[in-house]
Amino acid sequence: MAKAPFFWFFFFILVVAYGSTTASARMEKVGIYELKKGEMSVKFTNWGATIVSLTLPDKYGKVGDIVLGYDSVKEYMNDTSYMGSIAGRVGNRISGAEFTLNGVHYKLNPNEGNNTLHGGIVGFSDVVWKVKEYKKDGDAPFIVFSYNSYDGEEGFPGALKVTVAYTLHPGNGVTVKMKAKALNKATPVNLIQHTYWNLGNHNSGDILSEQVQIFGSHYTPVDSEAIPTGEIAPVKGTPYDFLKPHIVGSRINKLITTGYNINYVIDGVPGKLKKTAVVRDNKSGRVMELFTNQPGLQFYSAKFLKDVKGKGGYVYQPYGALCLETQAFPDAVNHPNFPSSIVYPGKDYNHVMLFNFSISS
């Protein structure tokens, strides 16, 4: 799951990313931006179009931050865990760092063994996004980030125009809209919002006692490199069955691997917004509901977090958070039986996530 060291980031960003964008994009400043509505505040950085924090009260009225992260932008630049960022052009894994599209074979930059993870060596999580629009308060405060990905970036075909819009709604709701337009060639696209959530607070320890429900009756089994085998299997009778709410740690020792890191096939009409998952933390009383229009959901229990120094000097450890990443199926470009992740010129990519936060006694 780890990325390349920071000096590689710096080199590639200057030579590859910045060298291929406009002068205005190269001059874009990296900063922190806040949206606030009622008792909820969400902060972002345009480094990776990243969610930095989300603060709201617990059932006792005490405000806390439920997003893992860092105190400074520089630390996000050094991050190796995709903390809060947008992963792309294709989030999750592509086997062998290669695929064939319309008779053309494309070789990508591998960054996890022989495979490509979350877009490659320098994915969308490691570039500066332009702040296209920003309204920090009001009835529906929002911020829109944009990024222009060039033809051949990390080996992917075609130029791609990408926007990510975060909006706060009444009743502690947050909408994430990820859009992409293929400008000249067909290309795979799978943008992933990679926030690490801990409803008890970012520094409250592990999430093994949190309760999770996932509305997916099937999942895509993987091999030893976390690459899907191509099978779509029922969750019934496996530790992956969260159709009814279960405590995260209740069956985790029954997994072949340590921790959850698997894609679910979300039930419901393809392309329509549907309830995807619910997370409850009994100690804080916080509840998070997630809706999406995507076919898949990666449930990751953060087993690779280890000795990560985060906000306020708190050190994050394995199972210190969970990620719920709505998505196309991993390695969809190499599995014809999976829903297609290919975006063609004239037919745009539109990925919606809706988070609703509430309190239960």
ABEGO torsion letter per residue (X at the ends): XBBBBAAAAAAAAAAAAAAABBAAAAABBBBBBBBBBEABBBBBBABGGBBABBBBBBAAGBBBBABBEBABAAAAAABAAGBGBBBOABBEBBBGGBBBBGGBBBBBBBABEABBBGGEABBAAABBBBBABBBABEABBBBBBBBBBBBGBGGBBEBBBBBBBBBBBBGGBBBBBBBBBBAABBBBBBBBBABBBBAAEAAAEBAAABBBBBBBABBBBBBAAGBBAGBBBBABGBAABAABBBBAAAAAAABABBEBBBBBBBBEBBGBBBBABBBBBAAAGBBBBBBBABABBBBBAGAABBGBBBBGGBBBBBGABBBBBBBBBBGAAABAABBBABBBBGBBBBBBBBBBBBBBX
